[in-house]
Amino acid sequence: MPEAPLPPVVVIGLDSITGLQTARILAAHGVPVFGIAQDPAHFCCRTRVCERILQADLGSATLIPVLVELASELDACAVLYPCSDEAVLVLSEHREELRALYHLALPEADVVRMLMDKVAFLRFAAEQGLPIPETFILQNRADAERVAGELGYPCILKPPMKSARWQRHTKMKAYKVEDARTFLELYERCSDWADLLIVQQWIPGTDGKLFSCNCYFSAEGKPLVTFIARKIRQWPPETGTSCLGQEVRNDEVLRESLALFERVGYHGLGYLEMKQDENTGRHYIIEPNIGRPTGRSAIAEAGGVELLYTMYCELTGALLPQKREQHYGGVKWIYWRNDIRSAWHYWRKGEVTLRQVLSSWHGKKACAVFSLRDPMPFLADLWNSFRKLVSAAR
């Protein structure tokens, strides 16, 4: 008898590097992949690994009818891989409608809300004695003026969540502020972009002091996979998103990550970022990301740890993959376009030499966009960059 076809996956947020990587990783295992994108013209949607790409608003309940209709066309119950915070929230809020149609790995709804809302998480972390930087919550101008005199500088100003409302005004996920005057000016500019803002102590250290743990917890709350990595560079510098990372060993980050997710009865893909103070050596929690792959999930697969495929196997009842243990081979992950920009920034400031930049690119790497087997997303991204350069030069 012919083997039954593998259950498909639906990547929600294909129009992102995270979505593209997720689709490629699962397709490489022979899994049929369907994509949903808010912007089907995005360069990541030029991939050829998807059976079909649908359009939907990923941050609203209008996503649900699209999923319901797609489920009626599939021969098996598919696994959902949301690739944005907004999509995770929508799926969590409508989980009962989707339960009979899809496999979905998420903790209880109240845990999702607490871990995704930075204010709620910071309050939880303070109650539990977790290592977080000194933090203030700003609800109005009076709060900002009071805090301005209490802060140590530099500090970080950011929203509770990088919502669509915030992203209409800026691509930055946080701002580094050097003094009280700049802090108040920035607060005045950003205060309408979110209902409230968060300001935190800046932890001294370079991009290389930022560590992360990607993990997957089973429905029984057991960690089936963990993978530790660090940033080497990010874009924009200091407050941006990783563009060059490397797997490393950091047992303290691993312990804190496991302790946090076990404490809340976690299920699903999890991620915790921590920064090590270069003066004291102490690690501080920067933020968790939950319910979805991250940009650096692909570094685990490159390092021989099948993070995303483990989730697929557990949810579909297949045998778990054997490759679930990290061996710390030092594999790297790179998004070339942004890392060249970041390296150029640090080189111009005299913080790295050309030799150091070239050395940082040495070794086995997973590429965020470039793929010989699936070249169109890379070429489309390159073309978009070229068009922007030409436009800026006019």
C-alpha positions in Angstrom: 0.0 0.0 0.0 1.2 3.5 -0.7 2.2 5.6 2.3 -0.3 8.1 3.5 0.7 11.7 2.6 2.3 13.7 5.4 0.1 16.2 7.2 0.8 19.7 5.8 1.8 22.8 7.6 0.5 26.3 7.3 3.1 29.1 7.7 1.3 32.2 8.8 3.5 35.2 8.0 5.4 33.9 5.0 6.1 37.5 4.1 9.0 37.6 6.6 12.4 36.0 6.9 11.1 33.9 9.8 8.3 32.6 7.6 10.6 31.9 4.7 13.0 29.9 6.8 10.2 27.9 8.5 8.7 27.0 5.1 12.1 25.9 3.7 13.0 23.8 6.8 9.8 21.9 6.8 9.7 21.5 3.0 13.1 19.9 3.2 11.6 17.2 5.4 9.1 16.5 2.6 6.2 18.2 4.4 3.7 20.0 2.2 3.8 23.7 3.0 1.0 26.3 2.5 1.8 30.0 3.2 -0.4 32.9 4.3 1.0 36.4 3.8 -0.3 39.9 4.5 1.8 41.1 1.6 2.1 38.4 -1.1 4.4 40.8 -3.1 7.0 40.5 -0.3 10.3 39.1 -1.5 10.1 36.1 0.8 6.9 35.1 -1.0 8.9 34.5 -4.1 9.9 31.1 -2.6 9.0 28.0 -4.6 8.7 25.6 -1.6 5.0 26.4 -1.0 2.1 24.5 -2.5 0.0 27.7 -2.4 0.2 31.2 -0.9 -2.9 32.9 0.4 -3.5 36.5 1.5 -4.9 37.6 4.9 -4.7 40.2 7.5 -2.4 38.4 10.0 -3.2 40.6 13.0 -7.0 40.5 13.0 -9.9 38.0 13.3 -10.3 38.0 9.5 -7.4 35.5 9.5 -9.7 32.8 11.0 -12.2 32.5 8.0 -9.2 32.1 5.7 -7.9 29.2 7.9 -11.3 27.6 8.1 -11.7 27.6 4.3 -8.2 26.3 3.8 -8.8 23.5 6.2 -11.9 22.4 4.2 -9.6 21.9 1.2 -6.9 19.9 3.0 -6.9 16.1 3.2 -5.3 16.0 6.7 -5.2 18.1 9.8 -2.4 20.7 9.3 0.1 22.1 11.8 0.0 25.9 12.2 3.3 27.8 12.4 2.5 31.5 13.2 5.5 33.7 12.5 4.5 37.0 14.1 3.3 38.1 17.5 0.0 39.4 16.1 -0.7 36.1 14.5 0.0 34.2 17.8 -2.4 36.4 19.6 -5.2 35.9 17.0 -4.7 32.1 17.0 -4.7 32.0 20.8 -7.9 34.0 21.1 -9.7 31.8 18.5 -8.2 28.4 19.5 -11.5 26.8 20.2 -12.7 27.5 16.6 -9.5 26.0 15.2 -9.1 23.0 17.6 -10.9 20.5 15.4 -9.2 21.8 12.2 -5.6 22.3 13.0 -2.7 21.3 15.3 -1.6 24.3 17.4 1.0 24.4 20.1 0.3 27.1 22.6 0.1 27.4 26.4 -3.1 28.5 28.1 -4.5 31.8 26.8 -3.7 33.7 30.0 0.0 32.5 29.8 0.1 33.7 26.2 -1.2 37.1 27.1 1.2 37.5 30.1 4.3 36.4 28.2 3.5 38.6 25.2 2.5 41.7 27.0 5.8 43.2 28.2 4.1 45.1 31.1 2.4 42.0 32.4 5.6 39.9 32.0 7.7 42.5 33.8 5.3 42.5 36.7 5.4 38.7 36.7 9.2 38.7 36.6 9.4 41.1 39.5 7.0 39.0 41.6 9.0 35.9 40.8 12.4 37.5 41.4 13.6 36.9 37.9 16.7 38.9 36.8 15.3 41.9 34.8 16.8 45.3 34.3 15.5 48.2 36.4 12.2 49.1 34.7 9.6 51.9 34.7 6.2 51.9 33.0 5.1 55.3 31.6 1.4 55.9 31.3 1.6 59.7 30.7 3.9 62.7 30.5 4.0 63.1 34.2 5.4 59.6 34.6 8.1 60.4 32.0 9.1 63.6 33.8 9.3 61.9 37.2 11.3 59.0 35.8 13.6 61.2 33.8 15.3 62.3 37.0 15.5 58.8 38.5 16.9 57.0 35.5 20.5 56.0 35.0 21.6 56.7 31.4 21.8 55.3 28.8 18.4 53.6 28.9 16.0 51.9 26.5 12.5 53.2 25.5 10.2 50.7 23.9 6.5 49.7 23.6 4.8 46.8 25.4 4.4 45.2 22.0 5.7 46.0 18.5 2.1 46.5 17.2 0.9 47.6 13.8 0.2 51.0 15.3 3.8 51.3 16.4 5.1 50.0 13.1 3.1 52.6 11.2 5.5 55.2 12.7 8.9 53.4 12.9 10.7 50.2 12.1 12.7 50.4 15.4 11.6 48.0 18.1 13.4 50.1 20.8 15.4 53.4 21.2 18.6 53.8 23.1 18.6 57.2 25.0 21.7 58.9 26.3 20.4 61.7 28.5 17.3 63.1 30.2 16.6 65.8 27.6 16.7 63.4 24.8 14.5 60.9 26.8 11.7 63.5 27.3 11.9 64.6 23.6 11.7 61.0 22.5 8.8 60.3 24.8 6.9 63.2 23.4 7.4 61.9 19.9 6.5 58.3 20.6 3.8 58.6 23.2 0.9 58.5 20.7 2.3 55.3 19.1 1.3 53.1 22.0 -1.1 53.2 25.0 1.9 53.2 27.3 5.7 52.9 27.1 8.4 51.0 28.9 11.8 52.4 29.9 14.6 50.1 31.1 18.1 50.3 32.3 20.7 49.8 29.6 22.8 46.7 30.3 26.4 47.5 29.3 27.9 45.2 26.7 28.3 44.8 23.0 25.9 42.9 20.6 28.0 39.8 21.4 26.7 39.8 25.0 23.1 39.1 23.9 22.3 35.4 24.3 19.2 33.4 23.4 17.6 30.1 24.0 15.2 28.6 21.4 13.2 25.7 22.7 10.2 23.5 22.2 8.0 22.2 25.1 5.7 19.3 24.7 2.0 19.3 25.6 3.1 17.8 28.9 5.4 20.7 29.6 8.6 18.9 29.0 11.5 20.5 27.1 12.1 18.3 24.0 14.6 20.6 22.3 16.8 23.5 23.5 19.4 25.5 21.5 21.6 28.3 22.8 23.1 31.0 20.6 24.4 34.6 20.8 24.3 37.6 18.6 27.5 38.8 16.9 25.9 41.8 15.2 22.5 43.3 14.8 20.7 45.8 12.6 20.1 48.6 13.6 23.1 48.5 15.9 22.5 48.0 19.6 18.7 47.9 19.5 17.8 46.0 16.4 17.4 42.4 15.2 20.2 39.9 14.8 21.9 39.8 11.5 24.8 37.5 12.5 24.6 35.0 15.3 26.5 31.9 16.5 25.7 28.9 18.5 27.5 28.9 21.9 27.3 27.2 25.3 25.8 29.3 28.1 24.4 27.2 30.9 23.0 30.1 32.9 20.8 31.2 29.9 19.7 27.6 29.5 18.8 27.3 33.2 16.9 30.6 33.3 15.0 29.7 30.1 14.0 26.3 31.4 13.0 27.6 34.8 10.8 30.4 33.3 8.9 28.1 30.8 8.5 25.3 33.3 7.2 27.7 35.9 4.3 28.8 33.7 3.4 25.3 32.3 4.5 26.1 28.8 3.7 24.3 25.6 5.1 25.2 22.2 8.0 27.1 20.7 9.7 29.4 23.1 12.5 31.9 23.0 14.2 33.9 25.7 16.8 36.6 25.2 19.3 37.6 27.9 22.1 40.1 28.1 25.3 39.7 30.1 26.5 42.8 31.9 30.1 43.1 30.7 31.1 44.7 34.0 29.5 42.3 36.5 29.0 39.2 34.4 25.4 39.0 35.5 22.7 38.0 33.0 19.4 39.9 32.7 16.3 38.9 30.8 15.6 41.2 27.9 12.4 39.6 26.5 10.6 36.3 25.8 9.1 35.5 22.4 6.5 32.7 22.4 4.4 30.5 20.2 6.4 31.0 17.0 9.7 30.5 15.3 12.2 33.3 15.5 14.7 34.7 13.0 17.4 32.5 14.5 15.4 29.3 14.7 17.2 28.2 11.5 20.6 28.2 13.3 19.4 25.2 15.3 18.7 23.3 12.2 22.1 24.3 10.7 23.7 23.1 14.0 22.1 19.6 13.6 19.1 20.2 16.0 15.7 19.8 14.4 13.8 22.4 16.5 10.9 23.1 14.1 10.5 19.6 12.9 10.3 18.3 16.5 7.2 20.4 17.0 5.7 19.0 13.8 6.4 15.4 14.8 5.0 15.8 18.3 1.8 17.4 17.2 1.2 14.9 14.4 2.1 11.8 16.4 5.1 10.9 14.4 8.3 9.6 15.9 10.4 12.4 17.3 13.6 13.1 15.4 16.8 11.8 16.9 18.7 15.1 16.3 17.5 17.1 19.3 20.7 17.6 21.3 23.0 20.6 20.9 26.7 19.7 20.4 28.1 23.3 20.3 29.8 23.2 16.9 29.9 27.0 16.5 27.6 27.1 13.5 26.6 30.7 12.4 23.5 32.3 11.0 23.6 35.4 8.8 21.3 37.8 7.0 23.9 39.1 4.5 22.2 42.4 3.5 21.8 43.7 7.0 25.1 42.3 8.4 27.1 44.1 5.7 25.4 47.3 6.8 26.1 46.5 10.5 29.7 45.6 9.9 30.2 48.8 7.8 28.7 50.8 10.7 31.0 49.3 13.3 34.0 49.6 11.0 33.4 53.3 10.3 33.2 53.9 14.1 36.5 52.1 14.5 35.0 49.4 16.7 36.0 46.5 14.4 38.8 45.9 11.9 38.3 44.5 8.4 40.2 41.4 9.6 37.7 41.0 12.4 34.7 41.4 10.0 36.1 38.8 7.6 36.9 36.4 10.5 33.3 36.8 11.8 32.1 35.4 8.4 34.3 32.4 8.5 32.9 28.9 9.2 29.7 27.0 8.6 26.7 29.2 8.2 23.0 29.1 7.7 21.8 32.0 5.4 18.6 33.8 6.3 17.5 34.4 2.7 20.2 33.1 0.3 19.6 29.5 -1.1 20.9 27.9 -4.3 17.8 25.6 -4.3 15.4 28.5 -3.8 17.1 31.6 -5.2 14.3 33.9 -6.0 13.7 35.4 -2.5 17.4 36.4 -2.4 17.4 37.9 -5.9 14.2 39.8 -5.2 15.6 41.1 -1.9 18.8 42.2 -3.8 16.7 43.9 -6.5 14.7 45.8 -3.9 17.9 47.0 -2.2 19.3 48.1 -5.5 16.1 50.1 -6.3 16.3 51.8 -2.9 19.9 52.8 -3.5 19.1 54.2 -6.9 16.1 56.1 -5.6 18.1 57.5 -2.7 20.8 58.7 -5.1 18.4 60.8 -7.2 
